[in-house]
Amino acid sequence: MTALTAKLGSQKTGFSSTSGASDIDIFIKGASASALCHFRESFTNKTPRDLLNEEALQIYGDCCRDNWDGYGARSISKSSLLGVQEFISKVDSLPVPEVNAHPDGELALDWYGDNGEIFSLSFGDLGKVSFAGRFEEGSVIHGRENIGAMDTAFVESLIRRVFHTEK
């Protein structure tokens, strides 16, 4: 006899079978394998922007208290999260960045290129955004802006530089 099994509270699924070899047993094993493959596949109707917002919210939730890293890190502020969300809402069709919490209490978006290039936006309190980039041939840029005054098209061009793409 074949049975499809799933362990509650776990990602484990599998088959449990005695040595049955009937046509129905073979059919059940095949149908069960097909069903498991279907349910293990990743699928979503969410846009990259939605997924990025969810990741930022998750990290904020994990790091919104002092000492979240066990080494005295400052809590990520609500204004940091709002800054990330505001930036995400203003840009379109950019490569998806990594979202990171910094121990100084800022939430950052980081883009990494294949040849050591990097561009980072770090969102702090009071709507302040720090940015830094290292590009091909040692070219660097850095600065600090108010998110309301930030030239989004310029920032997008810097992010695209990391990947050697133009819009």
C-alpha positions as CSV (number, residue, x, y, z in Angstrom):
1,M,0.0,0.0,0.0
2,T,1.3,3.5,-0.9
3,A,0.5,6.6,1.1
4,L,1.5,10.2,0.6
5,T,2.7,11.6,3.9
6,A,3.3,15.1,5.1
7,K,4.9,16.0,8.5
8,L,3.0,18.9,10.2
9,G,5.1,21.9,11.0
10,S,7.8,20.8,8.5
11,Q,8.6,21.0,4.8
12,K,9.0,17.2,4.7
13,T,6.8,15.2,2.4
14,G,7.3,11.8,0.9
15,F,6.0,8.4,0.4
16,S,5.5,5.5,2.7
17,S,5.1,2.2,0.9
18,T,5.0,-1.5,1.5
19,S,6.1,-3.6,-1.4
20,G,2.9,-3.4,-3.3
21,A,3.3,-3.5,-7.1
22,S,-0.2,-3.5,-8.4
23,D,-1.3,-1.2,-11.2
24,I,-3.3,1.0,-8.8
25,D,-0.2,1.2,-6.5
26,I,2.0,2.4,-9.4
27,F,-0.7,4.9,-10.4
28,I,-1.0,6.3,-6.9
29,K,2.8,6.6,-6.6
30,G,2.9,8.5,-10.0
31,A,0.0,10.8,-9.2
32,S,1.4,11.5,-5.7
33,A,4.8,12.3,-7.2
34,S,3.2,14.7,-9.7
35,A,1.2,16.4,-7.0
36,L,4.3,16.9,-4.8
37,C,6.2,18.4,-7.7
38,H,3.4,20.8,-8.3
39,F,3.1,21.9,-4.7
40,R,6.9,22.2,-4.3
41,E,7.1,24.7,-7.2
42,S,7.5,28.3,-6.3
43,F,4.8,30.5,-7.7
44,T,3.5,34.0,-6.9
45,N,1.4,36.7,-8.5
46,K,3.5,39.4,-6.8
47,T,5.7,41.9,-8.5
48,P,9.3,42.3,-7.6
49,R,8.3,45.6,-6.0
50,D,5.7,43.7,-3.8
51,L,8.4,41.1,-2.8
52,L,10.9,43.9,-2.0
53,N,8.3,45.7,0.2
54,E,7.6,42.4,2.0
55,E,11.3,41.8,2.6
56,A,11.8,45.3,3.9
57,L,8.8,44.8,6.3
58,Q,10.2,41.4,7.4
59,I,13.6,42.9,8.2
60,Y,12.1,45.9,9.9
61,G,10.0,43.5,12.1
62,D,13.1,41.5,13.0
63,C,15.3,44.6,13.7
64,C,12.9,47.2,15.2
65,R,14.2,46.8,18.7
66,D,17.6,47.8,20.2
67,N,20.3,45.1,20.2
68,W,18.6,43.1,17.5
69,D,22.0,41.6,16.5
70,G,23.2,40.8,20.0
71,Y,26.1,43.3,19.6
72,G,24.3,46.5,20.6
73,A,22.8,47.5,17.2
74,R,20.3,50.4,17.2
75,S,16.7,49.6,16.3
76,I,15.7,50.2,12.7
77,S,13.3,53.2,12.8
78,K,9.9,53.4,11.2
79,S,11.2,56.4,9.1
80,S,13.9,54.1,7.6
81,L,11.2,51.7,6.5
82,L,9.1,54.5,5.1
83,G,12.1,55.8,3.2
84,V,12.7,52.5,1.6
85,Q,9.0,52.1,0.7
86,E,8.9,55.6,-0.8
87,F,12.0,54.9,-2.9
88,I,10.6,51.6,-4.1
89,S,7.4,53.3,-5.1
90,K,9.3,55.9,-7.3
91,V,11.4,53.5,-9.3
92,D,10.5,51.0,-12.0
93,S,12.2,48.0,-13.6
94,L,15.4,48.1,-11.7
95,P,17.4,45.0,-10.7
96,V,16.1,43.7,-7.4
97,P,18.5,44.7,-4.5
98,E,19.4,43.0,-1.3
99,V,17.7,44.5,1.7
100,N,19.9,44.8,4.8
101,A,19.7,46.2,8.3
102,H,22.7,48.2,9.5
103,P,23.7,48.3,13.1
104,D,23.5,52.1,13.1
105,G,19.7,51.8,12.8
106,E,19.4,52.3,9.0
107,L,17.8,50.1,6.4
108,A,19.7,49.7,3.2
109,L,19.2,48.6,-0.4
110,D,22.4,47.1,-2.0
111,W,23.1,46.2,-5.6
112,Y,26.1,44.0,-6.4
113,G,27.6,43.7,-9.9
114,D,29.7,40.8,-11.2
115,N,33.1,42.5,-11.1
116,G,33.1,44.0,-7.6
117,E,30.8,46.9,-8.5
118,I,28.3,48.0,-5.8
119,F,25.8,50.7,-5.1
120,S,24.1,51.2,-1.8
121,L,21.3,53.4,-0.5
122,S,21.0,53.6,3.2
123,F,17.8,55.1,4.7
124,G,18.0,56.8,8.0
125,D,15.9,58.9,10.4
126,L,14.2,62.1,9.2
127,G,14.1,61.2,5.6
128,K,17.9,61.2,5.1
129,V,19.4,58.9,2.5
130,S,23.1,58.1,2.2
131,F,24.4,56.6,-1.0
132,A,27.7,55.1,-2.1
133,G,28.9,53.4,-5.2
134,R,32.0,51.7,-6.5
135,F,32.1,51.1,-10.2
136,E,34.5,49.9,-12.9
137,E,38.1,51.2,-12.9
138,G,37.8,52.4,-9.3
139,S,35.3,55.1,-9.9
140,V,33.4,56.0,-6.6
141,I,30.6,58.3,-5.6
142,H,29.0,59.0,-2.2
143,G,26.7,61.5,-0.6
144,R,23.7,62.2,1.5
145,E,20.3,63.6,0.5
146,N,16.9,64.2,1.8
147,I,14.6,61.6,0.2
148,G,12.3,64.3,-1.1
149,A,15.1,66.1,-2.9
150,M,16.8,63.0,-4.3
151,D,17.1,62.8,-8.1
152,T,15.6,59.4,-8.7
153,A,16.6,59.3,-12.3
154,F,20.2,60.0,-11.3
155,V,20.1,57.2,-8.7
156,E,18.6,54.8,-11.2
157,S,21.5,55.6,-13.6
158,L,24.0,54.8,-10.8
159,I,22.3,51.5,-10.1
160,R,22.4,50.6,-13.8
161,R,26.1,51.4,-13.9
162,V,26.6,48.5,-11.5
163,F,25.2,46.1,-14.1
164,H,26.6,48.0,-17.2
165,T,23.2,48.6,-18.6
166,E,21.5,51.7,-19.9
167,K,17.8,52.4,-20.0
